[in-house]
């Protein structure tokens, strides 16, 4: 199976006819992760990408859920190509990018979509995943932020992709299994890639006090058994508008920018913008 990395950075080809923005230093790669599915991880990734774009950050959203991709479905877009085509050797990584709402630099953001139900993606070799991670690092020279929506759980390829990030946002709800599995992800990632800066986002909180209580339980476990206290990136309140936006295949930030979950996500985005910076690369 062939794998086409981005072209030489001396003469990059623009995806979808757009010109590239070059950075002196690579942009920050933020992996959005969870220990289990159903906690709103993809919604968080999409909303975070939208919030970064609104803050003037050139942003790329990568669907790294290898095998169960759904970013394109939630956004209601029909990409011409995707990561599966890159792995098959049909296109290069940078040419698989699809602009959303005008694309990065024009008020929206770019998406590197996956392909749902692709066993080939879910069963990539170690070398192929490492090369995919290296390709994302090359693309980070063209963006301020790359949001990497990982698959749920601690499957090997998920952890390998997580190593490409300099920051990880672990999405957790007050569901006991989400808390247990979220802690497990944090523990494994800390052992596998200790340089990745971990942050916690509590999603679907009934109110701030309950969200803080969920975070404190996770932080206490991390301090007791791992010797560190992960910072709280933010608390996102539960709102039925989120389900409605997903059903309508629209970003909530575009349909109701004043909704509380959007304000919460914007606050998280601003936190990461304030903490942005370079990173040590490791695969």
N, C-alpha and C positions, 0 to 999 in steps of 0.2 A: 504494500500500500504506500503510495507516494504522499508527500506532504510538502506543500509549497509555502515557504516563509515569505514575509514581506520583501519586496524588492530592495535593492541598494538604497540606502537613505540619501545617497548623493543625487539621485534622480527618481524620487518616488512618484508613482502613478496615483492620481487622485481617484477615490471611489466615487461612483455616480457623477463624474464630471466636476467634482468639487476640488478646489485647490487646497493643498495641505498647509497647515499652520505648524511651523517648526519651533520647538522649544530648545533652550540651551540645556535644560535638565529634564529628565523624564517626569511626567505627571504622576500623581499618586494613584496607585491601584488599590481599591478598597473591595475586598471580598465580602459579600453578604452571605452569611451562612446560618444554618440551623441544625439542631440535632435530629429533628423530625420534620415531616411535611405538615402542611396545614396551619402554619403559624403566621402566614402572610409575608414570607420571605421575598417572593417575587414582586408583590405589591410594594414592599419596602424598597426593593432595588429600583423599580420603575419610578417611584415617587422621589427617591433620592436623586436619581439621574435628572429628573425634571427640575428638582429644586436647585441642583448645581447649575443647570442651564440658566435658570432664572437669576442666579447670582453672577452670571457672566462667565461661568466656567465652561470651556470647551470640554464636552463630556461624551464618552463612549460607554454604552451599556452592553455588556457581553453576556449572552445566555450560556453560562458554563454548566448548566444542568445537563450533562452529557447523557442523552438517551431519553430524557423526559422534558425536553425544552418546551416552554410555553410563554415566553416573553412576547413573541410575535402574536400569539392568540390574544393575550390580554391587551395588547396595544391595537389590535385590529388591523395589522399590516400584513401584506403579502410580499415578503422579500423575494427578489429574483434568485438569490443564491444564499448560501449559509455555510456554517462551519463544516458540515458534512461534505460539501462540494470542495472545500479547501483540502480536507483530508484525502478525498478521492483524487486530488491533483488537477481538478478542472479550473480552479481560480486561485489567486493568491489571497492571503489573509486580508490584506487591506482592501481588496476589491470586493469582499463579501459584506462590506458595511452598507447599511441601509439608513438614510436620513429619516428622522421623525420630526414633524412640526417645523420643517425647514432645515433641520440638521444642525450639527455643532457649528457655532459661530453665527447662526442666523436665527437665534431665538429658541431652537430646539436642541436635540441631541442625536447622536448616531447610535445605531444598534448593530451588533454583530450577532445575528440570530443563530440558534441551534436548530435541530430537527427532531421533532417529537417521535418517539418510537424507533429511533435508529440504534440498533444493537451495536453497529460498528463504532458509534461514538462512545457508548457505555463501556465497550471492551477494548478501548485503545491501549496500546502497549505503553510501557513506562517511557520509552524513548519518544513516542509520538506526543504524549501529554507534555513532556519536558519541552519539546519543540514548539508546541502550542503556547506554552507559558512564555517561552523566549520570544515568540512572535508578538504576544501581548505587550511584553516589555518594549519591543521595538515600536509598536504602535503608541506607547505612552509618550513618545517624543512628539506626537502630534496632538496630544490632548492635555488638559489640565487635570482631569479626573477620568479614571476608568472604573466603572462600577461592574464588578464581576459577580453575577448571580450564580452561586454554586448550587449543586444538587444537595438535597438534605442528607444528613448522616455523615458517617466517617469512612465511607468507601475509599479505597486506595487512590483512585484517580481524582476524587474530590479533594483529598488532602494534598495531592501533588499540585493541583491547580492553585490551592490556597497558598502554597509556598511562593507563588509568583507575586502575591500581594505584599505591600508593606503595612497594611492595616486590615483588620478583619472586624466586621460588625456582626455579632452573633445575635440573631433575633429569637427572643424567648417570650412565651406567654405564661400566664399563671397556671396553666394546665400542668399537673405533676409530671407527666411524661415529657412535656416540652422542657421543663426545668431539668429533669434528670438527663435527658439526651443532650440538651444544650451544654450542660456542665461537662458531659462526656466529650463532646466535640472540642470544647476549650482545653480540656486536659490533654487530648491526643494532639491537638495543634501545637500546644505549648511544648510538648515533647518532640514533635516532628519538625517544627519550624519556630524555635523560640524567639527569633528576631521579628516575627510578625506581631505588630502592636494590636492587642485585642481590646475591643470595646463591646459593651452590652447595650442592646436596645430592647426595651420591654414593649411588646406590641399588644394591641387589643385590651388595654387596661381599662377597667371600669371607671377608675378615677386615678388621680395622681398618687394619692396615698397608697392605694393597693398596688399600683405599679412600682412604687418605691419599696414596698414590702417584698415584692417578688425579686426585685434587684438585690435587696439586702440578703435574701436567702442564698442567692447565687454567689454574691460577693463573700459571704461568710464561708461557704463551702470552698471557694477558691483560696481564701486566706488560710483556712484550717488545713487543707490537704495539699495545696500547691504552693503556699507561701507568697501569694500575691493577691492584690485586690484590683480586678479589672475596672476601669472607669465606666461610668454610666454615660452613654452617648445621648440618651433621651428616652422619654416615655411617650408612646403613641396611644391615644385614646381610642376606644372601640366606637365605631360609628357605622350604621347600616349603609351610609352613603358609599362606603368602600365596596361592599358587595354589589351595589347598583352600578358603580363605575366599571367593575370587572365584568359584570354581565353585559354592559353596553360596549365593552371593549374600548373604553376611553380612559385617559388618565384623569384621576379625580382633581388634580391640580389645574386641569384645563376646564373642567365642568363646574367646579366649586372651589376656587382657590382660598376661600375663607373657612372651609371646613376645618374642624379641630385637628384631624389626623394630618392634614396638609401643613398646618402651622407647626405641628410637632415635628414633622419630617424636615421642614425648612430649618428649624432650630438645630436638628442633627446635622444637616448639611453645613450650616454655618460653623458648627463645632469642628467639623473635619476641614473646612477651609482654613480655619484658624490654626489647625494643627498640621497643615500640609507641609511637605518638605521632601527632600531626597531620601533615598533608601539604599541599603546594601542589597545587591541582586544575588539570589540563590535559587537553585533548582534542584 
